[in-house]
């Protein structure tokens, strides 16, 4: 799956379909996704793809509900070192974003705070043995 992820700069509908298919094959079980309202998620082709797979469940976030999306709590942490910066070349902002994400990865409490800001709690999957 790593090769699949690195082969895309951004995902089109078929990229999401490929990723979901590979994840299903590698995990060997049902897939549940929580999606925002990215236009690629809402296409007729994607809806047909989802409807044809009984092992795939999509939970669609309501429009304009950033409080339900934990990533919204992460963006401000990333943007703080992007604001008011004159980047030397197109690779400079990419390197800066990667550095910020790596820093967040090693401070997992930041992710916990972002998740807590949604008011949602993590529970065990209905697919995992209790």
Backbone as XML, in Angstrom:
<?xml version="1.0"?>
<chain id="A" units="angstrom">
  <residue number="1" name="UNK">
    <atom name="N" x="0.824" y="-1.181" z="0.000"/>
    <atom name="CA" x="0.000" y="0.000" z="0.000"/>
    <atom name="C" x="0.875" y="1.254" z="0.000"/>
  </residue>
  <residue number="2" name="UNK">
    <atom name="N" x="2.048" y="1.187" z="0.600"/>
    <atom name="CA" x="2.935" y="2.346" z="0.632"/>
    <atom name="C" x="3.252" y="2.831" z="-0.771"/>
  </residue>
  <residue number="3" name="UNK">
    <atom name="N" x="3.493" y="1.894" z="-1.691"/>
    <atom name="CA" x="3.781" y="2.273" z="-3.066"/>
    <atom name="C" x="2.596" y="3.022" z="-3.663"/>
  </residue>
  <residue number="4" name="UNK">
    <atom name="N" x="1.387" y="2.562" z="-3.369"/>
    <atom name="CA" x="0.191" y="3.206" z="-3.881"/>
    <atom name="C" x="0.093" y="4.633" z="-3.366"/>
  </residue>
  <residue number="5" name="UNK">
    <atom name="N" x="0.345" y="4.833" z="-2.088"/>
    <atom name="CA" x="0.251" y="6.166" z="-1.513"/>
    <atom name="C" x="1.280" y="7.102" z="-2.110"/>
  </residue>
  <residue number="6" name="UNK">
    <atom name="N" x="2.490" y="6.625" z="-2.350"/>
    <atom name="CA" x="3.542" y="7.472" z="-2.877"/>
    <atom name="C" x="3.385" y="7.740" z="-4.370"/>
  </residue>
  <residue number="7" name="UNK">
    <atom name="N" x="2.549" y="6.969" z="-5.044"/>
    <atom name="CA" x="2.398" y="7.157" z="-6.479"/>
    <atom name="C" x="1.442" y="8.293" z="-6.815"/>
  </residue>
  <residue number="8" name="UNK">
    <atom name="N" x="0.725" y="8.840" z="-5.840"/>
    <atom name="CA" x="-0.246" y="9.897" z="-6.080"/>
    <atom name="C" x="0.205" y="11.194" z="-5.422"/>
  </residue>
  <residue number="9" name="UNK">
    <atom name="N" x="0.164" y="12.288" z="-6.172"/>
    <atom name="CA" x="0.385" y="13.607" z="-5.576"/>
    <atom name="C" x="-0.917" y="14.084" z="-4.954"/>
  </residue>
  <residue number="10" name="UNK">
    <atom name="N" x="-2.022" y="13.854" z="-5.640"/>
    <atom name="CA" x="-3.356" y="14.097" z="-5.096"/>
    <atom name="C" x="-4.268" y="13.022" z="-5.675"/>
  </residue>
  <residue number="11" name="UNK">
    <atom name="N" x="-5.317" y="12.714" z="-4.961"/>
    <atom name="CA" x="-6.184" y="11.614" z="-5.360"/>
    <atom name="C" x="-7.345" y="12.099" z="-6.225"/>
  </residue>
  <residue number="12" name="UNK">
    <atom name="N" x="-7.567" y="11.405" z="-7.302"/>
    <atom name="CA" x="-8.807" y="11.526" z="-8.060"/>
    <atom name="C" x="-9.710" y="10.402" z="-7.545"/>
  </residue>
  <residue number="13" name="UNK">
    <atom name="N" x="-10.908" y="10.333" z="-8.076"/>
    <atom name="CA" x="-11.846" y="9.285" z="-7.651"/>
    <atom name="C" x="-11.213" y="7.906" z="-7.776"/>
  </residue>
  <residue number="14" name="UNK">
    <atom name="N" x="-10.544" y="7.640" z="-8.877"/>
    <atom name="CA" x="-9.953" y="6.310" z="-9.078"/>
    <atom name="C" x="-8.828" y="6.041" z="-8.080"/>
  </residue>
  <residue number="15" name="UNK">
    <atom name="N" x="-8.143" y="7.079" z="-7.657"/>
    <atom name="CA" x="-7.104" y="6.910" z="-6.649"/>
    <atom name="C" x="-7.685" y="6.468" z="-5.317"/>
  </residue>
  <residue number="16" name="UNK">
    <atom name="N" x="-8.795" y="7.080" z="-4.933"/>
    <atom name="CA" x="-9.475" y="6.657" z="-3.706"/>
    <atom name="C" x="-9.983" y="5.231" z="-3.832"/>
  </residue>
  <residue number="17" name="UNK">
    <atom name="N" x="-10.527" y="4.906" z="-4.982"/>
    <atom name="CA" x="-11.031" y="3.549" z="-5.195"/>
    <atom name="C" x="-9.894" y="2.531" z="-5.106"/>
  </residue>
  <residue number="18" name="UNK">
    <atom name="N" x="-8.762" y="2.856" z="-5.710"/>
    <atom name="CA" x="-7.603" y="1.957" z="-5.634"/>
    <atom name="C" x="-7.146" y="1.782" z="-4.187"/>
  </residue>
  <residue number="19" name="UNK">
    <atom name="N" x="-7.035" y="2.887" z="-3.457"/>
    <atom name="CA" x="-6.594" y="2.839" z="-2.063"/>
    <atom name="C" x="-7.549" y="2.007" z="-1.211"/>
  </residue>
  <residue number="20" name="UNK">
    <atom name="N" x="-8.843" y="2.226" z="-1.381"/>
    <atom name="CA" x="-9.839" y="1.473" z="-0.609"/>
    <atom name="C" x="-9.757" y="-0.003" z="-0.944"/>
  </residue>
  <residue number="21" name="UNK">
    <atom name="N" x="-9.623" y="-0.323" z="-2.218"/>
    <atom name="CA" x="-9.523" y="-1.728" z="-2.634"/>
    <atom name="C" x="-8.295" y="-2.414" z="-2.066"/>
  </residue>
  <residue number="22" name="UNK">
    <atom name="N" x="-7.160" y="-1.742" z="-2.106"/>
    <atom name="CA" x="-5.925" y="-2.307" z="-1.555"/>
    <atom name="C" x="-6.036" y="-2.478" z="-0.041"/>
  </residue>
  <residue number="23" name="UNK">
    <atom name="N" x="-6.608" y="-1.470" z="0.641"/>
    <atom name="CA" x="-6.779" y="-1.571" z="2.096"/>
    <atom name="C" x="-7.685" y="-2.746" z="2.445"/>
  </residue>
  <residue number="24" name="UNK">
    <atom name="N" x="-8.755" y="-2.920" z="1.701"/>
    <atom name="CA" x="-9.667" y="-4.038" z="1.948"/>
    <atom name="C" x="-8.956" y="-5.374" z="1.752"/>
  </residue>
  <residue number="25" name="UNK">
    <atom name="N" x="-8.176" y="-5.476" z="0.701"/>
    <atom name="CA" x="-7.446" y="-6.711" z="0.430"/>
    <atom name="C" x="-6.429" y="-6.990" z="1.536"/>
  </residue>
  <residue number="26" name="UNK">
    <atom name="N" x="-5.668" y="-5.968" z="1.931"/>
    <atom name="CA" x="-4.630" y="-6.177" z="2.941"/>
    <atom name="C" x="-5.210" y="-6.404" z="4.327"/>
  </residue>
  <residue number="27" name="UNK">
    <atom name="N" x="-6.285" y="-5.725" z="4.665"/>
    <atom name="CA" x="-6.878" y="-5.881" z="5.993"/>
    <atom name="C" x="-7.788" y="-7.095" z="6.076"/>
  </residue>
  <residue number="28" name="UNK">
    <atom name="N" x="-8.320" y="-7.496" z="4.951"/>
    <atom name="CA" x="-9.144" y="-8.695" z="4.909"/>
    <atom name="C" x="-10.467" y="-8.571" z="5.632"/>
  </residue>
  <residue number="29" name="UNK">
    <atom name="N" x="-10.990" y="-7.364" z="5.726"/>
    <atom name="CA" x="-12.257" y="-7.187" z="6.429"/>
    <atom name="C" x="-12.970" y="-5.939" z="5.981"/>
  </residue>
  <residue number="30" name="UNK">
    <atom name="N" x="-14.077" y="-5.637" z="6.646"/>
    <atom name="CA" x="-14.861" y="-4.454" z="6.286"/>
    <atom name="C" x="-14.062" y="-3.166" z="6.509"/>
  </residue>
  <residue number="31" name="UNK">
    <atom name="N" x="-14.430" y="-2.142" z="5.767"/>
    <atom name="CA" x="-13.797" y="-0.833" z="5.876"/>
    <atom name="C" x="-14.874" y="0.182" z="6.238"/>
  </residue>
  <residue number="32" name="UNK">
    <atom name="N" x="-14.587" y="1.025" z="7.228"/>
    <atom name="CA" x="-15.455" y="2.153" z="7.576"/>
    <atom name="C" x="-14.621" y="3.423" z="7.423"/>
  </residue>
  <residue number="33" name="UNK">
    <atom name="N" x="-15.151" y="4.394" z="6.676"/>
    <atom name="CA" x="-14.467" y="5.658" z="6.458"/>
    <atom name="C" x="-15.352" y="6.806" z="6.907"/>
  </residue>
  <residue number="34" name="UNK">
    <atom name="N" x="-14.734" y="7.836" z="7.444"/>
    <atom name="CA" x="-15.428" y="9.077" z="7.765"/>
    <atom name="C" x="-14.880" y="10.114" z="6.794"/>
  </residue>
  <residue number="35" name="UNK">
    <atom name="N" x="-15.782" y="10.641" z="5.969"/>
    <atom name="CA" x="-15.366" y="11.567" z="4.918"/>
    <atom name="C" x="-15.944" y="12.951" z="5.122"/>
  </residue>
  <residue number="36" name="UNK">
    <atom name="N" x="-15.129" y="13.924" z="4.715"/>
    <atom name="CA" x="-15.632" y="15.281" z="4.635"/>
    <atom name="C" x="-16.296" y="15.444" z="3.264"/>
  </residue>
  <residue number="37" name="UNK">
    <atom name="N" x="-16.549" y="16.657" z="2.875"/>
    <atom name="CA" x="-17.294" y="16.900" z="1.642"/>
    <atom name="C" x="-16.392" y="17.284" z="0.467"/>
  </residue>
  <residue number="38" name="UNK">
    <atom name="N" x="-15.236" y="16.682" z="0.400"/>
    <atom name="CA" x="-14.362" y="16.871" z="-0.745"/>
    <atom name="C" x="-15.122" y="16.460" z="-2.001"/>
  </residue>
  <residue number="39" name="UNK">
    <atom name="N" x="-15.013" y="17.262" z="-3.056"/>
    <atom name="CA" x="-15.804" y="16.984" z="-4.252"/>
    <atom name="C" x="-15.562" y="15.578" z="-4.804"/>
  </residue>
  <residue number="40" name="UNK">
    <atom name="N" x="-14.374" y="15.055" z="-4.671"/>
    <atom name="CA" x="-14.069" y="13.702" z="-5.144"/>
    <atom name="C" x="-14.875" y="12.649" z="-4.389"/>
  </residue>
  <residue number="41" name="UNK">
    <atom name="N" x="-15.141" y="12.895" z="-3.128"/>
    <atom name="CA" x="-15.923" y="11.953" z="-2.321"/>
    <atom name="C" x="-17.391" y="11.921" z="-2.741"/>
  </residue>
  <residue number="42" name="UNK">
    <atom name="N" x="-17.858" y="12.962" z="-3.400"/>
    <atom name="CA" x="-19.278" y="13.120" z="-3.672"/>
    <atom name="C" x="-19.675" y="12.805" z="-5.113"/>
  </residue>
  <residue number="43" name="UNK">
    <atom name="N" x="-18.745" y="12.379" z="-5.945"/>
    <atom name="CA" x="-19.059" y="12.138" z="-7.349"/>
    <atom name="C" x="-20.001" y="10.950" z="-7.523"/>
  </residue>
  <residue number="44" name="UNK">
    <atom name="N" x="-20.703" y="10.947" z="-8.632"/>
    <atom name="CA" x="-21.610" y="9.832" z="-8.933"/>
    <atom name="C" x="-20.832" y="8.524" z="-9.057"/>
  </residue>
  <residue number="45" name="UNK">
    <atom name="N" x="-19.660" y="8.585" z="-9.666"/>
    <atom name="CA" x="-18.842" y="7.387" z="-9.805"/>
    <atom name="C" x="-18.421" y="6.809" z="-8.466"/>
  </residue>
  <residue number="46" name="UNK">
    <atom name="N" x="-18.103" y="7.686" z="-7.510"/>
    <atom name="CA" x="-17.710" y="7.219" z="-6.183"/>
    <atom name="C" x="-18.917" y="6.626" z="-5.460"/>
  </residue>
  <residue number="47" name="UNK">
    <atom name="N" x="-20.073" y="7.254" z="-5.606"/>
    <atom name="CA" x="-21.281" y="6.725" z="-4.966"/>
    <atom name="C" x="-21.627" y="5.341" z="-5.520"/>
  </residue>
  <residue number="48" name="UNK">
    <atom name="N" x="-21.436" y="5.140" z="-6.819"/>
    <atom name="CA" x="-21.679" y="3.824" z="-7.430"/>
    <atom name="C" x="-20.682" y="2.794" z="-6.895"/>
  </residue>
  <residue number="49" name="UNK">
    <atom name="N" x="-19.429" y="3.204" z="-6.770"/>
    <atom name="CA" x="-18.384" y="2.325" z="-6.243"/>
    <atom name="C" x="-18.741" y="1.863" z="-4.830"/>
  </residue>
  <residue number="50" name="UNK">
    <atom name="N" x="-19.141" y="2.803" z="-3.990"/>
    <atom name="CA" x="-19.494" y="2.496" z="-2.598"/>
    <atom name="C" x="-20.704" y="1.569" z="-2.543"/>
  </residue>
  <residue number="51" name="UNK">
    <atom name="N" x="-21.726" y="1.886" z="-3.325"/>
    <atom name="CA" x="-22.966" y="1.094" z="-3.309"/>
    <atom name="C" x="-22.730" y="-0.356" z="-3.731"/>
  </residue>
  <residue number="52" name="UNK">
    <atom name="N" x="-21.720" y="-0.600" z="-4.549"/>
    <atom name="CA" x="-21.454" y="-1.951" z="-5.052"/>
    <atom name="C" x="-20.630" y="-2.792" z="-4.080"/>
  </residue>
  <residue number="53" name="UNK">
    <atom name="N" x="-20.242" y="-2.237" z="-2.927"/>
    <atom name="CA" x="-19.388" y="-2.952" z="-1.980"/>
    <atom name="C" x="-20.048" y="-2.996" z="-0.607"/>
  </residue>
  <residue number="54" name="UNK">
    <atom name="N" x="-20.555" y="-4.173" z="-0.254"/>
    <atom name="CA" x="-21.244" y="-4.295" z="1.032"/>
    <atom name="C" x="-20.279" y="-4.256" z="2.207"/>
  </residue>
  <residue number="55" name="UNK">
    <atom name="N" x="-18.999" y="-4.389" z="1.964"/>
    <atom name="CA" x="-17.991" y="-4.352" z="3.019"/>
    <atom name="C" x="-17.499" y="-2.930" z="3.295"/>
  </residue>
  <residue number="56" name="UNK">
    <atom name="N" x="-18.018" y="-1.948" z="2.552"/>
    <atom name="CA" x="-17.564" y="-0.563" z="2.676"/>
    <atom name="C" x="-18.690" y="0.305" z="3.235"/>
  </residue>
  <residue number="57" name="UNK">
    <atom name="N" x="-18.411" y="0.961" z="4.367"/>
    <atom name="CA" x="-19.377" y="1.870" z="4.981"/>
    <atom name="C" x="-18.750" y="3.255" z="5.048"/>
  </residue>
  <residue number="58" name="UNK">
    <atom name="N" x="-19.496" y="4.237" z="4.578"/>
    <atom name="CA" x="-19.024" y="5.620" z="4.590"/>
    <atom name="C" x="-19.907" y="6.427" z="5.532"/>
  </residue>
  <residue number="59" name="UNK">
    <atom name="N" x="-19.279" y="7.171" z="6.431"/>
    <atom name="CA" x="-19.973" y="8.142" z="7.266"/>
    <atom name="C" x="-19.576" y="9.512" z="6.745"/>
  </residue>
  <residue number="60" name="UNK">
    <atom name="N" x="-20.545" y="10.223" z="6.215"/>
    <atom name="CA" x="-20.305" y="11.531" z="5.610"/>
    <atom name="C" x="-20.483" y="12.614" z="6.656"/>
  </residue>
  <residue number="61" name="UNK">
    <atom name="N" x="-19.462" y="13.439" z="6.853"/>
    <atom name="CA" x="-19.588" y="14.568" z="7.763"/>
    <atom name="C" x="-20.530" y="15.597" z="7.153"/>
  </residue>
  <residue number="62" name="UNK">
    <atom name="N" x="-21.288" y="16.295" z="7.966"/>
    <atom name="CA" x="-22.138" y="17.355" z="7.417"/>
    <atom name="C" x="-21.278" y="18.486" z="6.850"/>
  </residue>
  <residue number="63" name="UNK">
    <atom name="N" x="-21.840" y="19.204" z="5.906"/>
    <atom name="CA" x="-21.132" y="20.359" z="5.340"/>
    <atom name="C" x="-20.899" y="21.397" z="6.438"/>
  </residue>
  <residue number="64" name="UNK">
    <atom name="N" x="-19.799" y="22.068" z="6.341"/>
    <atom name="CA" x="-19.465" y="23.158" z="7.274"/>
    <atom name="C" x="-19.509" y="22.704" z="8.725"/>
  </residue>
  <residue number="65" name="UNK">
    <atom name="N" x="-18.889" y="21.574" z="9.018"/>
    <atom name="CA" x="-18.840" y="21.078" z="10.396"/>
    <atom name="C" x="-17.390" y="20.763" z="10.779"/>
  </residue>
  <residue number="66" name="UNK">
    <atom name="N" x="-16.505" y="21.772" z="10.726"/>
    <atom name="CA" x="-15.100" y="21.498" z="11.033"/>
    <atom name="C" x="-14.888" y="20.994" z="12.458"/>
  </residue>
  <residue number="67" name="UNK">
    <atom name="N" x="-15.828" y="21.296" z="13.347"/>
    <atom name="CA" x="-15.699" y="20.847" z="14.733"/>
    <atom name="C" x="-15.768" y="19.326" z="14.845"/>
  </residue>
  <residue number="68" name="UNK">
    <atom name="N" x="-16.268" y="18.642" z="13.817"/>
    <atom name="CA" x="-16.347" y="17.180" z="13.841"/>
    <atom name="C" x="-15.147" y="16.512" z="13.184"/>
  </residue>
  <residue number="69" name="UNK">
    <atom name="N" x="-14.258" y="17.295" z="12.610"/>
    <atom name="CA" x="-13.124" y="16.747" z="11.874"/>
    <atom name="C" x="-11.833" y="17.039" z="12.639"/>
  </residue>
  <residue number="70" name="UNK">
    <atom name="N" x="-11.220" y="16.017" z="13.235"/>
    <atom name="CA" x="-10.020" y="16.245" z="14.052"/>
    <atom name="C" x="-8.875" y="16.930" z="13.313"/>
  </residue>
  <residue number="71" name="UNK">
    <atom name="N" x="-8.789" y="16.777" z="11.994"/>
    <atom name="CA" x="-7.691" y="17.412" z="11.257"/>
    <atom name="C" x="-7.767" y="18.933" z="11.356"/>
  </residue>
  <residue number="72" name="UNK">
    <atom name="N" x="-8.967" y="19.458" z="11.584"/>
    <atom name="CA" x="-9.114" y="20.909" z="11.693"/>
    <atom name="C" x="-8.337" y="21.461" z="12.890"/>
  </residue>
  <residue number="73" name="UNK">
    <atom name="N" x="-8.113" y="20.639" z="13.905"/>
    <atom name="CA" x="-7.305" y="21.064" z="15.046"/>
    <atom name="C" x="-5.809" y="20.974" z="14.784"/>
  </residue>
  <residue number="74" name="UNK">
    <atom name="N" x="-5.435" y="20.252" z="13.737"/>
    <atom name="CA" x="-4.021" y="20.089" z="13.389"/>
    <atom name="C" x="-3.545" y="21.202" z="12.461"/>
  </residue>
  <residue number="75" name="UNK">
    <atom name="N" x="-4.419" y="21.664" z="11.541"/>
    <atom name="CA" x="-3.996" y="22.685" z="10.574"/>
    <atom name="C" x="-3.385" y="23.921" z="11.216"/>
  </residue>
  <residue number="76" name="UNK">
    <atom name="N" x="-3.939" y="24.456" z="12.301"/>
    <atom name="CA" x="-3.307" y="25.639" z="12.893"/>
    <atom name="C" x="-1.867" y="25.370" z="13.360"/>
  </residue>
  <residue number="77" name="UNK">
    <atom name="N" x="-1.600" y="24.149" z="13.796"/>
    <atom name="CA" x="-0.247" y="23.814" z="14.233"/>
    <atom name="C" x="0.725" y="23.795" z="13.059"/>
  </residue>
  <residue number="78" name="UNK">
    <atom name="N" x="0.221" y="23.381" z="11.913"/>
    <atom name="CA" x="1.065" y="23.339" z="10.714"/>
    <atom name="C" x="1.244" y="24.739" z="10.137"/>
  </residue>
  <residue number="79" name="UNK">
    <atom name="N" x="0.168" y="25.513" z="10.123"/>
    <atom name="CA" x="0.210" y="26.850" z="9.506"/>
    <atom name="C" x="1.104" y="27.827" z="10.242"/>
  </residue>
  <residue number="80" name="UNK">
    <atom name="N" x="1.335" y="27.604" z="11.524"/>
    <atom name="CA" x="2.090" y="28.599" z="12.297"/>
    <atom name="C" x="3.476" y="28.862" z="11.701"/>
  </residue>
  <residue number="81" name="UNK">
    <atom name="N" x="4.119" y="27.861" z="11.117"/>
    <atom name="CA" x="5.440" y="28.065" z="10.517"/>
    <atom name="C" x="5.369" y="28.293" z="9.010"/>
  </residue>
  <residue number="82" name="UNK">
    <atom name="N" x="4.161" y="28.375" z="8.480"/>
    <atom name="CA" x="3.999" y="28.701" z="7.066"/>
    <atom name="C" x="3.643" y="30.173" z="6.870"/>
  </residue>
  <residue number="83" name="UNK">
    <atom name="N" x="3.036" y="30.749" z="7.895"/>
    <atom name="CA" x="2.577" y="32.139" z="7.787"/>
    <atom name="C" x="3.764" y="33.089" z="7.699"/>
  </residue>
  <residue number="84" name="UNK">
    <atom name="N" x="3.610" y="34.074" z="6.873"/>
    <atom name="CA" x="4.613" y="35.140" z="6.733"/>
    <atom name="C" x="6.000" y="34.611" z="6.422"/>
  </residue>
  <residue number="85" name="UNK">
    <atom name="N" x="6.075" y="33.553" z="5.638"/>
    <atom name="CA" x="7.361" y="32.978" z="5.255"/>
    <atom name="C" x="7.550" y="33.160" z="3.757"/>
  </residue>
  <residue number="86" name="UNK">
    <atom name="N" x="8.712" y="33.637" z="3.376"/>
    <atom name="CA" x="9.067" y="33.723" z="1.955"/>
    <atom name="C" x="9.818" y="32.447" z="1.611"/>
  </residue>
  <residue number="87" name="UNK">
    <atom name="N" x="9.181" y="31.572" z="0.884"/>
    <atom name="CA" x="9.789" y="30.296" z="0.546"/>
    <atom name="C" x="10.746" y="30.461" z="-0.629"/>
  </residue>
  <residue number="88" name="UNK">
    <atom name="N" x="11.865" y="29.776" z="-0.542"/>
    <atom name="CA" x="12.922" y="29.909" z="-1.537"/>
    <atom name="C" x="12.575" y="29.238" z="-2.866"/>
  </residue>
  <residue number="89" name="UNK">
    <atom name="N" x="11.832" y="28.143" z="-2.803"/>
    <atom name="CA" x="11.493" y="27.387" z="-4.008"/>
    <atom name="C" x="10.268" y="26.537" z="-3.709"/>
  </residue>
  <residue number="90" name="UNK">
    <atom name="N" x="9.691" y="25.875" z="-4.708"/>
    <atom name="CA" x="8.473" y="25.078" z="-4.478"/>
    <atom name="C" x="8.658" y="23.924" z="-3.485"/>
  </residue>
  <residue number="91" name="UNK">
    <atom name="N" x="9.853" y="23.434" z="-3.312"/>
    <atom name="CA" x="10.097" y="22.336" z="-2.371"/>
    <atom name="C" x="10.143" y="22.805" z="-0.917"/>
  </residue>
  <residue number="92" name="UNK">
    <atom name="N" x="10.425" y="24.084" z="-0.701"/>
    <atom name="CA" x="10.564" y="24.619" z="0.658"/>
    <atom name="C" x="9.272" y="24.476" z="1.479"/>
  </residue>
  <residue number="93" name="UNK">
    <atom name="N" x="8.085" y="24.867" z="0.968"/>
    <atom name="CA" x="6.877" y="24.673" z="1.790"/>
    <atom name="C" x="6.571" y="23.196" z="2.030"/>
  </residue>
  <residue number="94" name="UNK">
    <atom name="N" x="6.867" y="22.354" z="1.052"/>
    <atom name="CA" x="6.635" y="20.915" z="1.230"/>
    <atom name="C" x="7.506" y="20.386" z="2.360"/>
  </residue>
  <residue number="95" name="UNK">
    <atom name="N" x="8.765" y="20.767" z="2.364"/>
    <atom name="CA" x="9.674" y="20.333" z="3.432"/>
    <atom name="C" x="9.221" y="20.870" z="4.788"/>
  </residue>
  <residue number="96" name="UNK">
    <atom name="N" x="8.734" y="22.108" z="4.818"/>
    <atom name="CA" x="8.266" y="22.704" z="6.070"/>
    <atom name="C" x="7.040" y="21.957" z="6.599"/>
  </residue>
  <residue number="97" name="UNK">
    <atom name="N" x="6.095" y="21.632" z="5.725"/>
    <atom name="CA" x="4.900" y="20.893" z="6.142"/>
    <atom name="C" x="5.287" y="19.515" z="6.658"/>
  </residue>
  <residue number="98" name="UNK">
    <atom name="N" x="6.192" y="18.836" z="5.968"/>
    <atom name="CA" x="6.645" y="17.520" z="6.443"/>
    <atom name="C" x="7.295" y="17.622" z="7.815"/>
  </residue>
  <residue number="99" name="UNK">
    <atom name="N" x="8.084" y="18.644" z="8.018"/>
    <atom name="CA" x="8.747" y="18.846" z="9.314"/>
    <atom name="C" x="7.712" y="19.066" z="10.412"/>
  </residue>
  <residue number="100" name="UNK">
    <atom name="N" x="6.701" y="19.868" z="10.118"/>
    <atom name="CA" x="5.648" y="20.125" z="11.104"/>
    <atom name="C" x="4.870" y="18.848" z="11.425"/>
  </residue>
  <residue number="101" name="UNK">
    <atom name="N" x="4.524" y="18.072" z="10.409"/>
    <atom name="CA" x="3.808" y="16.822" z="10.643"/>
    <atom name="C" x="4.647" y="15.841" z="11.452"/>
  </residue>
  <residue number="102" name="UNK">
    <atom name="N" x="5.935" y="15.791" z="11.181"/>
    <atom name="CA" x="6.824" y="14.909" z="11.942"/>
    <atom name="C" x="6.875" y="15.341" z="13.406"/>
  </residue>
  <residue number="103" name="UNK">
    <atom name="N" x="6.919" y="16.642" z="13.642"/>
    <atom name="CA" x="6.941" y="17.145" z="15.027"/>
    <atom name="C" x="5.655" y="16.768" z="15.756"/>
  </residue>
  <residue number="104" name="UNK">
    <atom name="N" x="4.516" y="16.873" z="15.062"/>
    <atom name="CA" x="3.234" y="16.494" z="15.666"/>
    <atom name="C" x="3.204" y="14.994" z="15.937"/>
  </residue>
  <residue number="105" name="UNK">
    <atom name="N" x="3.751" y="14.221" z="15.041"/>
    <atom name="CA" x="3.782" y="12.759" z="15.207"/>
    <atom name="C" x="4.481" y="12.362" z="16.507"/>
  </residue>
  <residue number="106" name="UNK">
    <atom name="N" x="5.515" y="13.089" z="16.858"/>
    <atom name="CA" x="6.260" y="12.759" z="18.071"/>
    <atom name="C" x="5.678" y="13.407" z="19.326"/>
  </residue>
  <residue number="107" name="UNK">
    <atom name="N" x="4.666" y="14.217" z="19.155"/>
    <atom name="CA" x="3.944" y="14.807" z="20.296"/>
    <atom name="C" x="2.477" y="14.413" z="20.160"/>
  </residue>
  <residue number="108" name="UNK">
    <atom name="N" x="2.217" y="13.143" z="20.412"/>
    <atom name="CA" x="0.884" y="12.593" z="20.164"/>
    <atom name="C" x="-0.200" y="13.278" z="20.992"/>
  </residue>
  <residue number="109" name="UNK">
    <atom name="N" x="0.165" y="13.918" z="22.072"/>
    <atom name="CA" x="-0.833" y="14.618" z="22.868"/>
    <atom name="C" x="-1.495" y="15.725" z="22.059"/>
  </residue>
  <residue number="110" name="UNK">
    <atom name="N" x="-0.804" y="16.277" z="21.046"/>
    <atom name="CA" x="-1.417" y="17.287" z="20.182"/>
    <atom name="C" x="-2.572" y="16.677" z="19.381"/>
  </residue>
  <residue number="111" name="UNK">
    <atom name="N" x="-2.375" y="15.450" z="18.932"/>
    <atom name="CA" x="-3.428" y="14.745" z="18.201"/>
    <atom name="C" x="-4.592" y="14.457" z="19.137"/>
  </residue>
  <residue number="112" name="UNK">
    <atom name="N" x="-4.283" y="14.067" z="20.375"/>
    <atom name="CA" x="-5.343" y="13.825" z="21.366"/>
    <atom name="C" x="-6.170" y="15.084" z="21.610"/>
  </residue>
  <residue number="113" name="UNK">
    <atom name="N" x="-5.510" y="16.234" z="21.678"/>
    <atom name="CA" x="-6.220" y="17.499" z="21.893"/>
    <atom name="C" x="-7.116" y="17.807" z="20.692"/>
  </residue>
  <residue number="114" name="UNK">
    <atom name="N" x="-6.605" y="17.595" z="19.484"/>
    <atom name="CA" x="-7.406" y="17.852" z="18.283"/>
    <atom name="C" x="-8.635" y="16.950" z="18.260"/>
  </residue>
  <residue number="115" name="UNK">
    <atom name="N" x="-8.451" y="15.697" z="18.636"/>
    <atom name="CA" x="-9.577" y="14.752" z="18.660"/>
    <atom name="C" x="-10.561" y="15.139" z="19.758"/>
  </residue>
  <residue number="116" name="UNK">
    <atom name="N" x="-10.058" y="15.534" z="20.907"/>
    <atom name="CA" x="-10.930" y="15.919" z="22.015"/>
    <atom name="C" x="-11.757" y="17.152" z="21.660"/>
  </residue>
  <residue number="117" name="UNK">
    <atom name="N" x="-11.201" y="18.033" z="20.839"/>
    <atom name="CA" x="-11.917" y="19.228" z="20.420"/>
    <atom name="C" x="-13.174" y="18.935" z="19.618"/>
  </residue>
  <residue number="118" name="UNK">
    <atom name="N" x="-13.271" y="17.738" z="19.077"/>
    <atom name="CA" x="-14.462" y="17.365" z="18.312"/>
    <atom name="C" x="-15.609" y="16.945" z="19.223"/>
  </residue>
  <residue number="119" name="UNK">
    <atom name="N" x="-15.284" y="16.590" z="20.467"/>
    <atom name="CA" x="-16.301" y="16.063" z="21.369"/>
    <atom name="C" x="-16.609" y="14.600" z="21.104"/>
  </residue>
  <residue number="120" name="UNK">
    <atom name="N" x="-15.915" y="14.010" z="20.146"/>
    <atom name="CA" x="-16.111" y="12.606" z="19.812"/>
    <atom name="C" x="-15.141" y="11.756" z="20.613"/>
  </residue>
  <residue number="121" name="UNK">
    <atom name="N" x="-15.487" y="10.530" z="20.877"/>
    <atom name="CA" x="-14.596" y="9.630" z="21.591"/>
    <atom name="C" x="-14.236" y="8.455" z="20.704"/>
  </residue>
  <residue number="122" name="UNK">
    <atom name="N" x="-13.053" y="7.943" z="20.912"/>
    <atom name="CA" x="-12.626" y="6.760" z="20.180"/>
    <atom name="C" x="-13.133" y="5.537" z="20.922"/>
  </residue>
  <residue number="123" name="UNK">
    <atom name="N" x="-13.708" y="4.623" z="20.200"/>
    <atom name="CA" x="-14.179" y="3.374" z="20.775"/>
    <atom name="C" x="-13.616" y="2.239" z="19.949"/>
  </residue>
  <residue number="124" name="UNK">
    <atom name="N" x="-13.746" y="1.054" z="20.453"/>
    <atom name="CA" x="-13.282" y="-0.093" z="19.677"/>
    <atom name="C" x="-14.184" y="-0.285" z="18.473"/>
  </residue>
  <residue number="125" name="UNK">
    <atom name="N" x="-13.610" y="-0.797" z="17.445"/>
    <atom name="CA" x="-14.356" y="-1.053" z="16.223"/>
    <atom name="C" x="-15.334" y="-2.190" z="16.435"/>
  </residue>
  <residue number="126" name="UNK">
    <atom name="N" x="-16.508" y="-2.139" z="15.810"/>
    <atom name="CA" x="-17.438" y="-3.261" z="15.919"/>
    <atom name="C" x="-16.889" y="-4.512" z="15.234"/>
  </residue>
  <residue number="127" name="UNK">
    <atom name="N" x="-15.787" y="-4.349" z="14.485"/>
    <atom name="CA" x="-15.187" y="-5.473" z="13.784"/>
    <atom name="C" x="-14.076" y="-6.142" z="14.580"/>
  </residue>
  <residue number="128" name="UNK">
    <atom name="N" x="-13.672" y="-5.507" z="15.694"/>
    <atom name="CA" x="-12.619" y="-6.086" z="16.516"/>
    <atom name="C" x="-13.240" y="-6.978" z="17.591"/>
  </residue>
  <residue number="129" name="UNK">
    <atom name="N" x="-12.565" y="-8.083" z="17.912"/>
    <atom name="CA" x="-13.069" y="-8.919" z="19.004"/>
    <atom name="C" x="-13.019" y="-8.160" z="20.321"/>
  </residue>
  <residue number="130" name="UNK">
    <atom name="N" x="-14.018" y="-8.346" z="21.153"/>
    <atom name="CA" x="-14.063" y="-7.667" z="22.447"/>
    <atom name="C" x="-13.271" y="-8.416" z="23.481"/>
  </residue>
</chain>
